[in-house]
Amino acid sequence: MHSLQNHAHKAVGSRQVKKAILKGTAKKVYIAQDAEKHVTRPLIELCQERNIEIEYVDSMAELGKACGIAVGSAAVALLSEQGKEVQD
């Protein structure tokens, strides 16, 4: 997994990732494998329905660190150019 910190357009957190998927601005979604399944399952299903690439990451802490935040994150989405950076 490359560093997400330098990626200009991303959504951090499961609620913001869900919004990005529904708006059609998510290009790729990272999911933490240690996140609660009731949080990640709906995101995975949405990605599969919309043919959005999913990459799994070992832990929420690792995903948060890759984004440059001090807390873990269950999900992060890379956004298309019309998307803007958002965070829970």
Secondary structure, DSSP 4 states (H G I P E B T S, - for coil): ---STT-SSEEESHHHHHHHHHHT-EEEEEEETTS-HHHHHHHHHHHHHTT-EEEEES-HHHHHHHHT-SS--SEEEEE-TT---EE-
